[in-house]
Amino acid sequence: EKGWNVMESQAELLATAAPAVNARGEEAAKRLEKAERLEGDAERAAQKLARRWKRVKEREASLALLEKESIAREETARQREDTLDEYQRKLEERELKLEDRERE
């Protein structure tokens, strides 16, 4: 009878503990689902950030090329101006010489 009482009391303990264990299991499952959702959200955010980063880097590279090209064009334009100024100076000198010769 003692053995029966022990088994009966263990059965009662298990019966009272089962709902608590089930509740803990359900809570753990909910936490796991939430963690998986958060992981998914974090992964999507990381991918979005990576795409934005790539676009920024591409825009920076494009801008650097434009800046380099504009500097090169400005330099070419300055060289042309200098050349034209030199030609104009030489032309004016020749005109003056020609005028001097015509006066003589």
C-alpha positions as CSV (number, residue, x, y, z in Angstrom):
1,E,0.0,0.0,0.0
2,K,2.9,2.3,0.7
3,G,4.2,1.8,-2.9
4,W,0.7,2.5,-4.1
5,N,0.6,5.8,-2.2
6,V,3.9,6.8,-3.5
7,M,2.9,6.1,-7.1
8,E,-0.4,7.9,-6.5
9,S,1.4,11.0,-5.2
10,Q,3.8,11.0,-8.1
11,A,0.9,10.8,-10.5
12,E,-0.7,13.7,-8.8
13,L,2.6,15.7,-9.0
14,L,2.9,14.9,-12.7
15,A,-0.7,15.9,-13.3
16,T,-0.2,19.3,-11.6
17,A,3.1,19.8,-13.2
18,A,2.0,18.9,-16.8
19,P,0.1,22.2,-17.5
20,A,3.1,24.2,-16.3
21,V,5.5,22.2,-18.4
22,N,3.1,22.6,-21.4
23,A,2.9,26.3,-20.8
24,R,6.7,26.6,-20.7
25,G,7.0,24.6,-23.9
26,E,4.4,26.9,-25.6
27,E,6.3,30.0,-24.4
28,A,9.6,28.6,-25.7
29,A,8.0,27.9,-29.1
30,K,6.6,31.4,-29.2
31,R,10.0,32.8,-28.3
32,L,11.6,30.7,-31.0
33,E,9.1,31.9,-33.6
34,K,9.8,35.5,-32.6
35,A,13.5,35.0,-32.8
36,E,13.2,33.5,-36.3
37,R,11.1,36.5,-37.4
38,L,13.7,38.9,-36.0
39,E,16.4,37.0,-37.7
40,G,14.5,37.2,-41.0
41,D,13.9,40.9,-40.5
42,A,17.6,41.5,-39.7
43,E,18.6,39.6,-42.8
44,R,16.3,41.6,-45.0
45,A,17.6,44.8,-43.4
46,A,21.2,43.7,-44.0
47,Q,20.4,43.0,-47.7
48,K,18.7,46.3,-48.1
49,L,21.6,48.1,-46.5
50,A,24.1,46.2,-48.7
51,R,22.1,47.3,-51.8
52,R,22.1,50.9,-50.7
53,W,25.8,50.7,-49.9
54,K,26.5,49.3,-53.4
55,R,24.4,52.2,-55.0
56,V,26.3,54.8,-53.0
57,K,29.6,53.3,-54.1
58,E,28.5,53.2,-57.7
59,R,27.4,56.9,-57.5
60,E,30.7,57.8,-55.8
61,A,32.6,56.1,-58.6
62,S,30.5,57.8,-61.3
63,L,31.0,61.2,-59.6
64,A,34.7,60.7,-59.4
65,L,34.8,59.9,-63.2
66,L,32.8,63.0,-63.9
67,E,35.1,65.1,-61.8
68,K,38.1,63.7,-63.5
69,E,36.6,64.3,-66.9
70,S,35.6,67.9,-66.0
71,I,39.2,68.6,-64.7
72,A,40.6,67.2,-67.9
73,R,38.3,69.3,-70.1
74,E,39.0,72.4,-68.1
75,E,42.7,71.9,-68.6
76,T,42.2,71.3,-72.3
77,A,40.2,74.5,-72.5
78,R,42.9,76.5,-70.6
79,Q,45.5,75.1,-73.0
80,R,43.4,76.2,-76.0
81,E,42.9,79.6,-74.5
82,D,46.7,79.9,-73.9
83,T,47.4,78.8,-77.5
84,L,44.8,81.2,-78.9
85,D,46.3,84.0,-76.8
86,E,49.7,83.2,-78.1
87,Y,48.5,83.1,-81.7
88,Q,46.7,86.5,-81.2
89,R,49.9,88.0,-79.7
90,K,51.9,86.8,-82.7
91,L,49.3,88.0,-85.1
92,E,49.3,91.4,-83.6
93,E,53.1,91.5,-83.7
94,R,53.0,90.6,-87.4
95,E,50.3,93.2,-88.1
96,L,52.4,95.9,-86.4
97,K,55.4,94.9,-88.4
98,L,53.4,94.9,-91.5
99,E,52.0,98.3,-90.7
100,D,55.5,99.6,-90.0
101,R,56.8,98.2,-93.3
102,E,53.9,99.7,-95.2
103,R,54.7,103.1,-93.6
104,E,58.3,102.9,-94.7
